[in-house]
């Protein structure tokens, strides 16, 4: 999979120079900004699911299932989605920490 920038290599080099940054630093900061935006989107979706069921964690969601306080029918997809989003959130946070 090849990704091309809307800027030519030469224009990218000029941009980095004008910003007083190395090309690597421009790429690193660009990646960090992109990942931070994705993390905010994920956190917003997590918030909506948690608010819908008035829970604070995936563990609480699971506990309510076990206790029969939430019907599995109609909410199982939200449970699976929340679990997946929590995983993605943790992964993005780890990557962002490495980029510091």
Secondary structure, DSSP 8 states (H G I E B T S, - for coil): -----SS-HHHHHHHHHHHT--HHHHHHHHHHHHHHHHHHHHHHHHHHHHHHHT-SSHHHHHHHHHTTSS-STTTHHHHHHHHHHHHHHHHHHHHHHHT-
